[in-house]
Amino acid sequence: MENDAATLYCPHENCQAANPLTHKFCQRCSTPLPKNYLWAAMDSQNLGNPGKILAERYLIVDKYVLLDTKPGLLTLTPELENLQIPRAYLRLIPYRLHVPQVYGVLRLASDSSGQDILLLEKPPLLLDETTQQVHLAQMAIAAWRDATSMRQLNWLWQIAHLWQPLASEGVASSLLDSYVLRVEGSLVRLLELRFDKATSPELPELGKFWQQLIANAKPAVAEFVDRISLSLIQGEIHSPEQLIAVLDRGLAGLGRSQTPTIKIITKTDTGPSRQRNEDACSPPSGTLVSKPPQPTGLAIVCDGIGGHEGGNVASNLAIETIQQQVQQLTKVPYDHIDPSLLLNDLEKAVAMANDKISQRNDAENRQGRQRMGTTLVMALPVAHEMYITHVGDSRAYWITRQGCYQVTLDDDVASREVRLGYAIYREAVQQSSAGSLVQALGMGPSTSLHPTSARFMLDEDAVFLLTSDGLSDFDRVEEYWETEILPILLGETNIINVADRLIEIANTKNGHDNVTVALVHYQVQYWEPEIVIKAVVPESYSAKTVDLASRGTDTSVLSSPNHKTQVIEENQPAKTRQLPLQWIVPLLFLLAAGCVGLFVQQWRSQSGLPVVSSNPTPTQSPIATTQPPRTLNNVAPGWVIQTNNQISLGNNQLLPAKSFLEVIDTKPSPKPASGDFSVVMRVCTNKETPTSASSQAPSPSNPGLNAQKTVSIQFQQLNRFGVFVLPSSAPNPCKTVTQPPVTQPSDISPT
């Protein structure tokens, strides 16, 4: 059948009218007409000429591109056990932002070989609305030349994140194939998966692949890309985590050339068929928040479960708890935020909300279906990143000028079946229990809860939509994003009007549930930096630093912003290397003859792996060349720490900023695998106000806080709030305070 005779059938089950391919809405019932362009993953076999219809359904658009002309029908496929469907596609569904998913299998009667043709949905294809022509998105290697510095490192960062999950499925070769490695705007997309042969590729091969990008890298990052490529080849970077950390530092430096403006609007509605609204949102419904001037841009959507005095209680309790926790997190300057710790803190906030709801269920003796609970999805923009955390089936969508991408995966039975490799998603959702949740807040203890957290680098204008299933059911977002949400990015409307319109669509097109939406409009002003980023790749596993060197600018102004702790530098030699722990003690023995005092000091310290300063100053003393810089990672008794931010200690006590504390001892965590430990400290001096009305009378040397107070704070919590570790050469403010007897520390930790 020729192309001019092809028609697109309405997906509405009561209509199914034939429409011209150029129509966006059914000419009979006005239902949006989805155009599902598919990629035929196959060898060099030719499907036929463009315009031909296969299996009375699939229109050949290009050599390997098909259009499903009957999108309302299921793709009839044999049982998975009888197919050669690579389960890697199914198990990688959590990464469907980058990896296309299986749409179905096409088996041609005329195919004598009996080979099944795998049809992949949402491949990196772009539709030219003017000419109605479909073409493949650019290959990453071709688009690289015209990308900004920020985008170039962003693409490498995404590839680094994909390496481990793809390697675990035996498809890491996909990231080394220029043909399948495509980009849509800021997103890295794979055309299909390439399966590893006898052996899986290693990171050195990734370094060799990246070397071809150096010539066309932007001046700010050319040296950076060269350095990390070489480090991968030589094995200096020998894990994806180490690679991600180095790229994080580089992106943080470039992020200083990017100024974001954020607007948030929320809207919730009971809907036409419910008596009460069990949904909740933050900011409160109808509130428009702008950042700046507001310091925080947190958006939350919750869909309650449990009826009156149940679902609405759970959803509001979750929001109240998480707001309190995130408010503490956002007091920490971005320069002190470690991304992995922030993700962990967001998940801890969710766990705390879960436990509060669960404890209330237990107190009210709620069992089974009587237990109240809630789904949750939240978005927290931080500098050039967006942090998304979710539990349940409330969703987050990322809308750019290139497309609409669902970035969360529902915690339901259907998604679980696909993730385990048991079913294709389009078929799994047809099962009777497909939409049943496998987890939600409040259903049990947090030890059995597994929230999903992810972060996304932003280098272009975008809109994030958070929504309950009152809108997302029946693919309403996919149907209406282009006509309703995309105009925000084109400057044709504002998020307030769009929020109202989305509520209207949910009530008129679905109407079966409460509906809540939050729109986060992220706008970017970016300019190419004049600085040159240099990646300093340590030889040891744990050392991850990036130096920023400015052309004609003092490098101390451009130190890496991702240090978890800022350090007041001691005199350090240039380009100090980090040494593995097992090398430190032998080295100290070699130096003991001339540095007895130094040996004793290092012998007493309970050191971790040192962190190299990104801005070492020229050394003045040969002894200083052997000392690792003082940081929280190798904190030892006798060191003095100055707080950079106010820290809440519980029991209505506050430790103000600019307080000095002397380290008494360090104690390992009950869970050694966590890498955490507690730091026991004595308060020395403080120039702020008293911590609480119930505090003891201030001492003469400390007008704000009892100088004899001993506190114990977990390293990760202290690290998150940011402190200065005074060098040994700095004046010691604790020497003016009478040494107190070492007592059992109070059982308090930051809230």
HUFENUR-V567478 format. One record per helix or strand. SS is the DSSP state (@ for helix, = for strand). FROM is the first residue (numbers start at 1). TO is the last residue. If there is no record, write none. Layout:
ss=SS from=FROM to=TO
ss=SS from=FROM to=TO
//
This chain:
ss=@ from=3 to=5
ss== from=8 to=9
ss== from=18 to=19
ss== from=25 to=25
ss== from=32 to=32
ss== from=37 to=41
ss== from=53 to=54
ss== from=58 to=60
ss== from=65 to=68
ss=@ from=80 to=82
ss=@ from=87 to=91
ss=@ from=93 to=95
ss== from=99 to=99
ss== from=101 to=106
ss== from=117 to=121
ss== from=125 to=128
ss== from=133 to=136
ss== from=139 to=139
ss=@ from=140 to=146
ss=@ from=149 to=168
ss=@ from=172 to=176
ss== from=181 to=184
ss== from=187 to=190
ss=@ from=203 to=211
ss=@ from=214 to=216
ss=@ from=219 to=234
ss=@ from=240 to=257
ss== from=258 to=269
ss== from=279 to=282
ss== from=288 to=291
ss== from=298 to=305
ss=@ from=311 to=329
ss=@ from=334 to=336
ss=@ from=339 to=363
ss=@ from=368 to=370
ss== from=373 to=382
ss== from=385 to=391
ss== from=395 to=399
ss== from=404 to=406
ss== from=412 to=412
ss=@ from=413 to=419
ss=@ from=425 to=428
ss== from=437 to=437
ss== from=441 to=441
ss=@ from=446 to=448
ss== from=452 to=457
ss== from=462 to=467
ss=@ from=469 to=489
ss=@ from=495 to=510
ss== from=515 to=526
ss== from=531 to=536
ss== from=545 to=550
ss== from=553 to=553
ss=@ from=555 to=558
ss== from=566 to=567
ss=@ from=581 to=591
ss=@ from=596 to=604
ss=@ from=623 to=626
ss=@ from=632 to=634
ss== from=640 to=643
ss== from=647 to=650
ss== from=653 to=655
ss== from=660 to=668
ss=@ from=672 to=674
ss== from=677 to=685
ss== from=699 to=699
ss== from=702 to=702
ss== from=710 to=714
ss=@ from=715 to=721
ss== from=723 to=725
ss=@ from=733 to=736
ss== from=746 to=746
//
